[in-house]
Amino acid sequence: MKKTVNVAIGGCSFIIDEDAYNVMSEYLENFKGALDSSSASNDVMDELETRIADLLKQKLGGREVVNLKMVEEIIGQVGYPEGYKAENDNNLNNENMSAVKKLFRDPDDKKIGGVCSGLSLFLGIDVVFIRIIFLIALLFVGGGFWAYVIFWIVAPEARTAVEKCEMRGIPPTAENIRRFTNSI
C-alpha cells in the first residue's frame, strides 16, 4: 500500500503516489533553482507546469493515480534547463521526442497578422518568399487578400511556448520552453 498526495500542477489537480511526488517536487525545485530570479522565470515555471500537466493527462489514460514511472518518463521528455546536470541521471535521459509541426500565426515576426511568417515556418520556406507570393497574388490574381484572410481566421496565433515549439517543429523540452517563454 502506498501513500498518495493530491497536488495541483499547471492548474490541474492530480493524485500522485508519494514516491512520484518526491521526484516531481525535486525536479521542479531543481529546475526553478537553475533559473534566474526574474519575473520571466515565473513564466517559464508556469509554462513548464502546464506542459507537465498536459503530458500527465495523456499518460493517465483512464487511470487515477500518477506513479513514479510516469513521472520519470515525463521528466525524460521535458528534460532539464541548459547547463543543468541531474545527480540521479540514470533514468532521466532525454528521449528522442517526435516533434509535430503545426500551423500557427507567428506573433514574433508579424507584419500584419503573422500569417506569412507562420506559413514560412510551417513550410520551411523563407518568409520573404511567402510575402512576395501573397503580394503577387494580391496585385495580379486578386485572390491574395482572401487567401490571407482565410489563413488568418483558420490558423490560431502561437501564444504559449509549447505552441511556438510546435510551430517550429521542435520538441517542447524544458530548454525550448524556457527559450520561447523569454520571447513572450
C-alpha positions as CSV (number, residue, x, y, z in Angstrom):
1,M,0.0,0.0,0.0
2,K,1.4,3.4,-1.0
3,K,0.5,6.9,0.3
4,T,-1.0,9.3,-2.3
5,V,-0.9,13.0,-2.4
6,N,-3.4,15.4,-4.1
7,V,-1.4,18.1,-6.0
8,A,-2.1,20.9,-8.4
9,I,0.3,21.0,-11.4
10,G,-0.3,23.6,-14.1
11,G,-3.8,24.4,-12.7
12,C,-4.9,20.8,-12.8
13,S,-5.5,18.5,-9.9
14,F,-3.7,15.1,-9.8
15,I,-3.5,12.2,-7.4
16,I,0.1,11.2,-7.3
17,D,1.8,8.5,-5.2
18,E,4.4,9.6,-2.6
19,D,7.5,8.4,-4.5
20,A,6.4,10.1,-7.7
21,Y,5.6,13.3,-5.7
22,N,9.0,13.4,-4.2
23,V,10.7,13.0,-7.6
24,M,8.5,15.6,-9.3
25,S,8.9,18.0,-6.4
26,E,12.7,17.7,-6.5
27,Y,12.7,18.1,-10.3
28,L,10.6,21.3,-10.1
29,E,12.7,22.7,-7.3
30,N,16.0,22.0,-9.2
31,F,14.6,23.5,-12.3
32,K,13.5,26.6,-10.5
33,G,16.9,26.9,-8.9
34,A,18.6,26.7,-12.3
35,L,16.6,29.8,-13.5
36,D,17.4,33.3,-12.5
37,S,15.1,35.1,-10.1
38,S,13.3,37.3,-12.6
39,S,9.7,37.6,-13.5
40,A,10.4,35.7,-16.7
41,S,11.5,32.6,-14.6
42,N,7.9,32.6,-13.1
43,D,6.5,32.5,-16.6
44,V,8.9,29.7,-17.5
45,M,7.8,27.7,-14.5
46,D,4.1,28.3,-15.4
47,E,4.7,27.1,-18.9
48,L,6.7,24.1,-17.7
49,E,4.0,23.1,-15.2
50,T,1.3,23.4,-17.9
51,R,3.3,21.2,-20.2
52,I,3.8,18.6,-17.5
53,A,0.1,18.7,-16.7
54,D,-0.7,18.1,-20.4
55,L,1.7,15.1,-20.5
56,L,0.3,13.7,-17.3
57,K,-3.3,13.8,-18.7
58,Q,-2.1,12.0,-21.8
59,K,-0.3,9.3,-19.7
60,L,-3.1,8.7,-17.2
61,G,-5.5,7.4,-19.9
62,G,-8.2,6.3,-17.5
63,R,-6.0,5.6,-14.5
64,E,-6.4,7.7,-11.5
65,V,-3.0,7.8,-9.8
66,V,0.2,9.1,-11.2
67,N,3.1,6.7,-10.5
68,L,6.8,7.0,-10.4
69,K,7.3,5.5,-13.9
70,M,5.0,8.2,-15.5
71,V,6.9,11.0,-13.7
72,E,10.3,9.6,-14.8
73,E,9.1,9.3,-18.4
74,I,7.7,12.9,-18.4
75,I,10.9,14.3,-16.9
76,G,12.8,12.4,-19.6
77,Q,10.7,14.0,-22.2
78,V,10.8,17.5,-20.9
79,G,14.4,17.4,-19.8
80,Y,16.4,19.9,-17.8
81,P,17.4,23.5,-18.5
82,E,20.7,24.1,-20.4
83,G,23.8,23.7,-18.2
84,Y,22.0,21.7,-15.5
85,K,23.0,18.1,-14.8
86,A,20.8,15.9,-12.6
87,E,22.6,13.9,-9.9
88,N,20.4,10.8,-10.5
89,D,20.5,11.0,-14.3
90,N,20.4,7.2,-14.9
91,N,16.6,7.1,-15.8
92,L,16.0,10.7,-16.7
93,N,17.8,11.0,-20.0
94,N,16.1,12.9,-22.7
95,E,14.2,10.6,-25.0
96,N,14.0,11.4,-28.7
97,M,10.7,13.1,-28.9
98,S,8.9,13.3,-32.2
99,A,8.1,16.9,-32.8
100,V,4.9,17.6,-34.7
101,K,4.9,20.7,-36.8
102,K,1.6,22.6,-36.7
103,L,0.4,25.7,-38.5
104,F,0.1,28.8,-36.3
105,R,0.4,32.5,-36.9
106,D,3.7,33.8,-35.7
107,P,3.3,36.8,-33.3
108,D,7.1,37.3,-33.0
109,D,7.7,38.1,-36.7
110,K,4.4,39.5,-37.9
111,K,3.8,42.5,-40.2
112,I,0.0,42.3,-40.2
113,G,-1.3,39.2,-38.7
114,G,1.6,36.7,-38.6
115,V,0.2,34.6,-41.4
116,C,3.2,34.8,-43.7
117,S,5.8,34.1,-41.0
118,G,3.7,31.2,-39.7
119,L,3.4,29.7,-43.1
120,S,7.1,30.1,-43.7
121,L,7.9,28.2,-40.5
122,F,5.4,25.5,-41.4
123,L,6.6,25.0,-44.9
124,G,10.3,25.6,-44.2
125,I,10.5,28.5,-46.7
126,D,11.9,31.9,-46.3
127,V,9.3,34.4,-45.0
128,V,10.3,37.0,-47.7
129,F,9.3,34.4,-50.4
130,I,5.9,33.8,-48.9
131,R,5.3,37.6,-48.5
132,I,6.2,38.1,-52.2
133,I,3.8,35.3,-53.2
134,F,0.9,36.9,-51.3
135,L,1.8,40.4,-52.7
136,I,1.8,39.0,-56.3
137,A,-1.5,37.2,-55.7
138,L,-3.0,40.4,-54.3
139,L,-1.9,42.6,-57.2
140,F,-2.3,40.3,-60.2
141,V,-4.6,37.4,-59.3
142,G,-6.8,39.2,-56.8
143,G,-7.2,36.2,-54.5
144,G,-4.3,37.1,-52.3
145,F,-6.4,39.2,-49.9
146,W,-9.0,36.4,-49.4
147,A,-6.3,33.8,-49.0
148,Y,-4.6,35.9,-46.4
149,V,-7.9,36.5,-44.5
150,I,-8.8,32.7,-44.6
151,F,-5.3,31.8,-43.2
152,W,-5.7,34.5,-40.6
153,I,-9.0,33.0,-39.5
154,V,-8.0,29.3,-39.7
155,A,-4.6,29.5,-38.1
156,P,-4.5,30.3,-34.4
157,E,-1.8,32.6,-33.0
158,A,1.0,30.8,-31.2
159,R,0.7,32.3,-27.7
160,T,2.3,29.8,-25.4
161,A,5.9,28.5,-25.5
162,V,4.7,25.0,-26.3
163,E,2.7,26.3,-29.3
164,K,5.8,28.2,-30.5
165,C,7.8,25.0,-30.3
166,E,5.1,23.1,-32.3
167,M,5.0,25.9,-34.9
168,R,8.7,25.4,-35.5
169,G,8.5,21.6,-35.3
170,I,10.9,21.3,-32.3
171,P,10.1,19.2,-29.2
172,P,8.7,21.2,-26.3
173,T,11.5,20.4,-23.9
174,A,12.3,22.4,-20.8
175,E,15.1,24.4,-22.6
176,N,12.9,25.2,-25.6
177,I,10.0,26.2,-23.3
178,R,12.5,28.5,-21.5
179,R,13.8,29.9,-24.8
180,F,10.3,30.8,-26.1
181,T,8.9,32.0,-22.8
182,N,11.5,34.7,-22.7
183,S,10.3,36.0,-26.0
184,I,6.6,36.3,-24.9
